[in-house]
Amino acid sequence: MEKVIDKLMTYGVVPVVVIDDVTDAVPLAEALMKGGLECAEVTFRTEAAADAIKAMTENFPDMFVGAGTVLSAKQVDEAISAGAKFIVSPGFDPEVVDYCISKNIPIIPGTITPSEVAQGVKRGLKVLKFFPAEQAGGLPMIKAMAAPYTGVKFMPTGGINEKNLRDYLSFDKISACGGSWMVKSDLIKSGDFTKIEQLTAEAVKAVKEIRG
C-alpha cells in the first residue's frame, strides 16, 4: 500500500477530475499523459465515475488512476473493480478508512483537524489529505499541524492553483497537491484537451523547478 502512495506522490500534482460523460475519459487521460502527468483522481461525484476509471485504466494500463470523493465501502469496491489504484475521501470516515486498510487498498483520507490527523497516525497512514485546503487555513494550518505529527505528510486539495502551487510544494511535509485548475469541467465539456495538456505541462514544469 505504501509503495503505491509513494509512487503517486512522485508526481507532485494530482489532477482532480469530474467526468460527466464517459466518452471524455480517454481523451482526457491522453492529454494528461502528453502533458507529463501519469495520474488522475476521478471523483465519484457523477454516475460516469466508475466507467471513466475503467476506460482510462484499460486504455492506459500504466496510468495511476484513483477514485476521489469516496464516501462508502460500496464505492470503494466499485472503484477498485473499475481499476482504481488508490482511494481518496473528502473527510475522515473511520469505516471507509478501516475497510481500505483491511483490504490493503491505498487510501488518502481527508483531514482538517489535529484529532483527525491523530486518527490517521493511529492507523499507520503516512499521507493524509488536507481539505478544503485554502478555506481551512492553507499552508500555515498545515505547518501548524505537521509540527507535532512529524511522521505524516499532507496532500492539500481545495483552492490549489498555478498561483499558490509553488508555495505549497516548497514545504517538505507536502507530498503532492490535488487540484482541478488544469482539468476544469468547462475544458472537459468543451473538448479542449489541447488546453488541458498545456496546463498540465505547466504544472509539471513548476514541480520540476521546485523539486528538481
C-alpha positions in Angstrom: 0.0 0.0 0.0 2.7 2.5 0.9 4.6 1.8 -2.3 1.6 2.8 -4.3 1.2 6.1 -2.3 4.9 6.8 -2.7 4.6 6.3 -6.4 1.7 8.6 -6.6 3.4 11.3 -4.6 6.3 11.4 -7.1 4.1 13.4 -9.5 3.8 16.4 -7.1 0.4 17.2 -8.6 -2.7 15.0 -8.7 -5.4 16.2 -11.1 -8.8 16.0 -9.5 -11.2 15.2 -12.3 -15.0 15.4 -12.6 -16.3 13.5 -15.6 -19.9 13.7 -16.6 -19.6 11.9 -20.0 -17.5 8.7 -20.1 -16.5 9.4 -23.7 -14.3 12.2 -22.3 -12.3 9.8 -20.2 -9.8 8.5 -22.8 -9.0 11.9 -24.5 -8.6 13.4 -21.0 -6.2 10.7 -19.9 -4.3 11.1 -23.1 -4.0 14.9 -22.6 -2.7 14.3 -19.0 -0.2 11.8 -20.2 1.1 14.0 -23.0 1.3 16.9 -20.5 3.5 14.7 -18.3 1.2 13.6 -15.5 0.5 9.9 -15.5 -2.0 10.1 -12.7 -5.6 11.3 -12.0 -8.1 11.3 -9.3 -11.6 10.7 -10.8 -14.2 11.8 -8.3 -17.3 9.8 -7.5 -19.5 12.9 -7.9 -21.0 11.7 -11.1 -22.6 8.5 -12.4 -19.9 8.2 -15.0 -17.0 7.9 -12.5 -16.6 4.1 -12.4 -16.9 3.7 -16.2 -14.5 6.6 -16.7 -11.9 4.9 -14.4 -12.4 1.7 -16.3 -11.9 3.4 -19.7 -8.8 5.2 -18.5 -7.1 2.2 -16.9 -7.9 -0.1 -19.8 -6.5 2.3 -22.4 -3.6 3.4 -20.3 -2.6 0.5 -18.0 0.5 2.3 -16.6 -1.5 5.4 -15.6 -2.1 5.9 -11.9 -5.9 6.4 -11.8 -7.6 6.6 -8.5 -11.1 7.4 -7.1 -11.9 10.5 -5.2 -14.9 11.7 -3.1 -15.3 8.1 -2.0 -17.9 8.0 0.8 -18.7 4.4 1.4 -17.2 0.9 1.3 -19.5 0.1 -1.6 -18.0 2.9 -3.6 -14.5 1.6 -2.7 -15.5 -1.8 -4.2 -16.9 -0.1 -7.3 -13.8 1.9 -7.8 -11.3 -0.9 -7.3 -13.4 -3.2 -9.6 -13.2 -0.5 -12.2 -9.4 -0.4 -11.9 -8.7 2.3 -9.4 -5.2 2.0 -7.8 -6.0 4.3 -4.8 -8.8 5.8 -2.9 -9.3 9.4 -1.7 -12.0 10.6 0.6 -13.0 14.2 1.4 -13.2 13.6 5.2 -12.0 11.0 7.7 -14.6 8.3 7.8 -13.3 5.5 10.1 -15.5 2.9 8.4 -14.1 3.7 4.9 -10.6 4.0 6.1 -10.6 0.8 8.1 -12.3 -1.0 5.2 -9.5 0.0 2.8 -6.8 -0.9 5.3 -8.3 -4.3 5.9 -8.3 -4.9 2.1 -4.8 -3.4 1.7 -6.2 -0.7 -0.5 -4.2 2.5 -0.6 -6.3 5.3 0.9 -5.7 9.0 1.5 -8.4 10.2 3.8 -9.3 13.9 4.3 -8.4 15.6 7.5 -8.9 19.2 8.7 -8.1 18.9 12.5 -5.3 17.5 14.7 -7.8 15.0 16.0 -8.4 13.6 12.5 -4.6 13.5 11.8 -4.2 11.6 15.1 -6.7 9.0 13.8 -4.6 8.6 10.7 -1.4 8.3 12.6 -3.0 5.7 14.9 -3.8 3.6 11.8 -0.3 3.9 10.4 -1.1 6.2 7.5 1.8 8.3 6.2 0.0 10.6 3.8 -3.3 12.4 4.6 -5.4 14.7 2.5 -5.9 18.3 3.9 -9.3 19.5 2.6 -10.5 22.1 1.9 -7.0 23.5 2.0 -7.3 27.2 1.3 -10.6 27.6 3.1 -9.3 25.8 6.2 -6.2 27.9 6.8 -3.9 26.8 3.9 -0.2 26.3 4.3 0.0 28.0 7.8 -2.5 25.5 9.1 -0.7 22.5 7.6 2.6 23.7 9.1 1.0 24.0 12.5 -0.5 20.5 12.3 2.7 19.0 10.9 4.8 20.2 13.8 3.6 17.6 16.3 2.9 14.9 13.8 6.4 14.6 12.3 5.9 11.3 10.5 3.0 12.5 8.4 2.9 14.3 5.1 -0.1 16.0 3.5 -1.9 16.3 0.2 -3.7 19.6 0.3 -6.7 19.9 -2.0 -9.2 22.7 -2.4 -8.2 26.1 -3.8 -4.8 25.0 -5.0 -3.9 26.5 -8.4 -1.0 27.7 -10.5 -0.6 30.8 -8.3 0.0 29.1 -5.0 1.3 25.6 -6.1 4.9 26.6 -5.6 4.3 27.8 -2.0 2.7 24.5 -1.0 5.3 22.3 -2.7 8.1 24.2 -1.1 7.2 22.8 2.3 8.8 19.4 2.9 5.7 18.0 4.6 3.7 18.3 1.4 3.8 15.1 -0.7 1.6 16.4 -3.5 -1.1 18.8 -4.2 -4.5 17.9 -5.5 -6.0 20.3 -8.0 -8.5 20.8 -10.8 -7.2 24.0 -12.4 -5.7 22.1 -15.3 -8.8 19.8 -15.7 -11.7 22.3 -15.2 -15.1 20.9 -16.1 -15.7 23.5 -18.8 -12.5 22.5 -20.6 -13.5 18.8 -20.4 -17.1 19.5 -21.6 -15.9 21.7 -24.5 -13.4 19.1 -25.5 -10.4 21.5 -25.2 -7.9 18.7 -24.4 -5.1 20.7 -26.0 -5.5 23.4 -23.3 -5.6 20.7 -20.7 -2.4 19.3 -22.0 -0.8 22.8 -21.9 -1.9 23.5 -18.4 -0.7 20.1 -17.3 2.7 20.6 -18.8 3.0 23.9 -17.0 2.1 22.2 -13.7 4.7 19.5 -14.3 7.3 22.2 -15.1 6.6 24.0 -11.8 7.0 20.8 -9.9 10.4 20.1 -11.5 11.6 23.6 -10.8 10.8 23.2 -7.1 11.8 19.6 -6.6 14.3 19.1 -9.3 
